[in-house]
């Protein structure tokens, strides 16, 4: 998920009351309520480093 910085600031960012999971969905709903719409990009990819970070926390 990508969003412009000014948009995130305008809606107040992520709701910190979410401790785990759901904060991204809530952010999307807040963006939609603010009158913006979603856009989908074809042919995009992402790289995740979750396993590396998980191992780093054990050290």
C-alpha positions as CSV (number, residue, x, y, z in Angstrom):
1,X,0.0,0.0,0.0
2,X,1.3,3.4,-1.0
3,X,-0.2,6.8,-0.2
4,X,1.0,10.4,-0.5
5,X,2.5,11.8,2.7
6,X,0.2,14.8,2.6
7,X,-2.8,12.5,2.5
8,X,-1.6,10.5,5.5
9,X,-1.1,13.7,7.4
10,X,-4.5,15.0,6.4
11,X,-6.3,12.0,7.8
12,X,-4.2,11.8,10.9
13,X,-2.1,8.7,10.0
14,X,-2.5,5.2,11.4
15,X,-4.8,4.7,14.4
16,X,-2.5,3.8,17.2
17,X,-5.3,2.0,19.0
18,X,-4.7,-1.0,16.8
19,X,-2.0,-3.0,18.4
20,X,-1.8,-5.8,15.8
21,X,-3.5,-6.2,12.4
22,X,-6.2,-4.1,10.9
23,X,-4.5,-0.8,11.0
24,X,-3.9,-0.8,7.2
25,X,-7.6,-1.6,6.6
26,X,-8.6,1.2,8.9
27,X,-6.3,3.6,7.1
28,X,-7.8,2.7,3.8
29,X,-11.3,3.4,5.1
30,X,-10.2,6.7,6.5
31,X,-8.8,7.7,3.1
32,X,-12.0,6.7,1.4
33,X,-14.1,8.7,4.0
34,X,-12.0,11.7,3.2
35,X,-13.2,11.5,-0.4
36,X,-10.3,9.8,-2.1
37,X,-10.4,6.7,-4.1
38,X,-8.2,3.7,-4.6
39,X,-6.0,3.0,-7.6
40,X,-4.6,-0.3,-8.5
41,X,-1.3,-0.7,-10.3
42,X,-0.7,-3.6,-12.5
43,X,2.8,-5.1,-12.9
44,X,4.1,-4.1,-9.5
45,X,6.1,-6.2,-7.1
46,X,7.3,-6.0,-3.5
47,X,10.2,-7.3,-1.6
48,X,9.8,-8.5,2.0
49,X,12.4,-9.0,4.6
50,X,10.2,-10.4,7.4
51,X,12.3,-13.5,8.0
52,X,15.5,-11.4,8.4
53,X,13.8,-9.1,10.9
54,X,12.4,-12.0,12.8
55,X,15.8,-13.6,13.1
56,X,17.4,-10.3,14.1
57,X,14.9,-10.1,17.1
58,X,16.2,-13.4,18.4
59,X,19.8,-12.2,18.6
